[in-house]
Amino acid sequence: MHWSLLVTPPLTGAENMALDEALLERASASGSAVLRVYTWSKPTISFGRNQTARGTYDPGRARECGIAVVRRPTGGRSLLHHREITYSVTAPATVAGSLRESYERINRLLVGGLRRLGVSVEVAAPRERSLPPSAAPCFERPAAGELVVDGRKLVGSAQWRDQGAMLQHGSILVEDDQPLVSSLAGDVALPPPAATLAAALGRTPSVDEVAGALFDTVREIECVDADTLQIDSALESAQARLAARYVDDCWTWRR
């Protein structure tokens, strides 16, 4: 499977989600994979595709705090996109393998890239019981297979499949401002601290540095001739078409 690599400038929540869904459509048509690394133009809380948010999170309070809200096409729990770096992988499902196989395959890329940076990251051991669906924040505690440092969650990921292709999102914490998610939900008890790149490295890496480490790992273990993707008019058109869903409150607050 051929891979392409993409770093994009900060975008709004709707623009980011629409571009990832456009890349999903591209994977279905092209049979190739894309690893995208990106950030957000303003602090944004994203809800998982099927997470209950209505009645738990107050949109007015979020606006007062200067925080935007969007719902992802992928599953998982709520998280704050601010002091973090987001990745997405899109690929044809037939080549990516089963859900478990594709998670493990992407984990190898993430672990390899983060270790290149000097982060002692590990894959969380299986639990006796999986985490139930919940309105709880994504970084409250790690699930089996997620990436941790000293037992604390560093990367949260979720996957969605459609049109014969897969999209996996993930958030790599640079600093831990995730307790704000709990406070906006009215929780008194704050979650335990998460792992961060800043704490693991003793410094704050740039987006380009993290992207470069991940891209080098793709070229090492997946696709030696992985190229840089250029966003063309077809992707721009698909992004504009798909953005309408992600600005619609009927989607954002559907549950």
C-alpha positions as a printed Julia matrix, in Angstrom:
255×3 Matrix{Float64}:
   0.0    0.0    0.0
   1.36   3.38  -0.97
   1.45   6.06   1.75
   1.33   9.84   1.47
   2.2   12.27   4.25
   0.48  15.54   5.05
   0.96  18.39   7.55
  -1.74  21.05   7.47
  -1.91  24.48   9.14
  -4.32  25.01  12.05
  -7.97  24.73  10.97
 -11.36  24.99  12.67
 -13.0   21.88  14.07
 -15.41  21.61  11.13
 -12.61  22.1    8.59
 -10.41  19.48  10.26
 -13.15  16.86  10.47
 -14.32  17.56   6.91
 -10.79  17.22   5.53
 -10.3   13.89   7.32
 -13.6   12.62   5.91
 -12.53  13.83   2.45
  -9.31  11.84   2.88
 -11.45   8.82   3.82
 -13.3    9.17   0.51
  -9.96   9.51  -1.26
  -8.68   6.29   0.36
 -11.75   4.42  -0.84
 -11.2    5.63  -4.42
  -7.39   5.53  -4.61
  -6.48   2.45  -2.56
  -3.68   4.39  -0.83
  -3.1    5.61   2.73
  -2.49   9.07   4.16
  -0.97  10.0    7.52
  -1.98  13.56   8.37
  -0.63  15.59  11.31
  -2.37  18.81  12.35
  -3.51  21.26  15.02
  -6.58  23.43  15.59
  -7.09  27.16  15.04
  -8.79  27.63  18.43
  -9.36  25.46  21.52
 -12.01  22.9   20.55
 -13.72  20.08  22.4
 -14.57  17.16  20.14
 -17.18  14.53  21.01
 -17.0   10.94  19.83
 -19.42   9.92  17.1
 -21.86   8.16  19.45
 -20.99   9.87  22.73
 -23.79  11.45  24.75
 -23.04  15.17  25.02
 -26.46  16.82  25.16
 -27.35  17.5   28.79
 -23.77  16.88  29.91
 -21.89  19.71  28.22
 -23.19  23.29  28.19
 -22.6   24.98  24.8
 -23.1   28.43  26.33
 -20.45  27.83  28.96
 -18.04  26.55  26.32
 -18.55  29.75  24.28
 -17.91  31.89  27.38
 -14.6   30.08  27.81
 -13.67  30.65  24.17
 -13.92  26.95  23.34
 -15.49  25.65  20.13
 -17.31  22.32  19.91
 -17.41  19.7   17.15
 -18.43  16.05  16.85
 -15.97  13.65  15.24
 -16.94  11.01  12.68
 -14.89   8.55  14.75
 -15.91   7.08  18.1
 -14.33   7.53  21.5
 -14.81  10.12  24.2
 -14.55  13.88  24.52
 -11.21  15.65  24.48
  -9.82  19.16  24.23
  -7.77  20.03  21.17
  -5.5   22.82  22.28
  -2.14  21.82  23.74
  -1.94  18.63  21.71
  -1.11  17.34  18.24
  -3.69  15.4   16.26
  -2.99  12.69  13.73
  -5.28  10.9   11.31
  -4.73   7.82   9.18
  -6.99   7.04   6.23
  -6.62   3.83   4.23
  -8.66   1.25   2.3
 -10.08  -1.18   4.84
  -9.24  -4.26   2.77
  -5.54  -3.42   2.94
  -5.51  -2.01   6.48
  -6.78  -5.3    7.91
  -9.29  -5.95  10.67
 -10.06  -3.34  13.34
  -7.55  -4.93  15.69
  -4.91  -5.38  13.0
  -5.18  -1.79  11.84
  -4.99  -0.44  15.41
  -1.84  -2.49  16.0
  -0.38  -1.4   12.68
  -0.94   2.28  13.43
   0.34   1.8   16.99
   3.63   0.54  15.58
   3.96   3.79  13.63
   3.09   5.9   16.65
   5.39   4.02  19.02
   8.23   4.14  16.51
   7.79   7.86  15.88
   7.46   8.81  19.54
  10.49   6.75  20.5
  12.46   8.54  17.78
  11.66  11.72  19.7
  12.92  10.13  22.92
   9.57   9.29  24.53
   9.49   6.0   26.47
   6.02   5.09  25.28
   4.38   1.69  25.72
   1.13   0.0   24.71
  -1.32  -0.31  27.62
  -1.9   -3.87  28.82
  -5.36  -5.45  28.43
  -7.85  -4.85  31.24
 -10.19  -7.42  32.7
 -13.07  -5.32  31.39
 -13.13  -2.86  28.52
 -14.16   0.73  29.19
 -17.93   1.23  28.75
 -19.43   3.95  26.54
 -19.53   7.12  28.6
 -19.55  10.9   28.61
 -16.24  10.75  30.51
 -13.21  12.52  29.01
 -10.93  10.58  26.67
  -7.83  10.96  28.85
  -9.48   9.93  32.13
  -7.76   6.53  31.96
  -6.18   4.36  29.26
  -7.98   1.52  27.54
  -6.22  -1.64  26.41
  -3.99  -1.0   23.42
  -3.68   2.75  23.95
  -0.29   4.4   24.35
   0.98   5.28  27.8
   4.05   6.61  29.58
   4.55   5.28  33.11
   0.99   3.96  33.03
  -0.53   7.33  32.16
  -2.28   7.89  28.84
  -0.38   9.89  26.22
  -2.35   9.12  23.04
  -6.07   8.56  22.65
  -7.35   7.08  19.39
 -10.62   6.05  17.74
 -11.55   4.54  14.38
 -14.49   4.63  11.95
 -15.06   2.65   8.77
 -17.24   3.6    5.82
 -17.28   3.18   2.03
 -14.69   0.41   2.23
 -12.15   2.66   3.95
 -11.05   3.48   7.49
 -10.3    6.7    9.34
  -8.43   6.66  12.64
  -8.04   9.81  14.7
  -5.68  10.28  17.6
  -4.59  13.0   19.97
  -1.04  13.23  21.33
  -0.88  15.44  24.41
   1.8   18.1   24.52
   0.54  19.65  27.79
  -2.24  18.38  30.05
  -5.16  20.8   29.91
  -7.71  17.97  29.66
  -9.2   18.65  33.15
 -11.0   21.56  31.47
 -13.18  18.97  29.7
 -14.39  17.68  33.07
 -14.99  21.17  34.42
 -17.14  22.07  31.4
 -19.19  18.96  32.08
 -19.73  20.13  35.67
 -17.63  17.37  37.22
 -16.31  18.15  40.68
 -13.7   15.39  40.67
 -10.94  16.06  38.16
  -9.33  13.15  36.29
  -5.81  12.0   37.19
  -3.02  13.72  35.26
  -2.25  12.4   31.8
   1.19  11.89  30.28
   2.52  14.65  28.03
   5.3   15.12  25.51
   6.56  18.13  27.47
   6.95  16.1   30.65
   8.44  13.08  28.87
  11.01  15.14  26.97
  11.58  18.03  29.34
  10.75  20.41  26.5
   7.94  21.2   24.07
   8.46  19.68  20.6
   7.13  21.46  17.53
   4.41  20.07  15.29
   6.93  19.7   12.47
   9.3   17.76  14.74
   6.59  15.3   15.76
   5.36  14.98  12.17
   8.9   14.38  10.93
   9.48  11.57  13.43
   6.2    9.9   12.45
   6.87  10.32   8.73
  10.37   8.82   9.06
   8.79   5.81  10.75
   6.25   5.4    7.94
   9.11   5.36   5.44
  11.02   2.85   7.56
   8.32   0.24   8.24
   5.45   0.88   5.81
   6.42   2.65   2.59
   9.99   3.59   1.74
   8.84   5.92  -1.05
   6.03   7.67   0.85
   5.5   11.08  -0.7
   4.16  14.44   0.44
   0.48  14.87  -0.38
  -0.59  18.07  -2.08
  -4.16  19.17  -1.38
  -5.73  19.53  -4.81
  -9.02  21.0   -6.0
 -10.81  17.66  -5.6
  -9.9   17.44  -1.91
 -10.78  21.1   -1.36
 -14.17  20.57  -2.99
 -14.88  17.47  -0.9
 -13.82  19.27   2.27
 -16.17  22.19   1.53
 -19.04  19.8    0.81
 -18.52  17.75   3.98
 -17.97  20.73   6.3
 -21.71  21.46   6.3
 -22.33  18.49   8.58
 -19.74  19.53  11.14
 -21.05  23.08  11.58
 -24.61  21.78  12.04
 -25.82  21.68  15.66
 -28.12  18.81  14.7
 -24.97  16.71  14.23
 -22.88  18.17  17.05
 -25.64  17.87  19.67
 -27.48  14.9   18.19
 -26.96  12.9   21.39
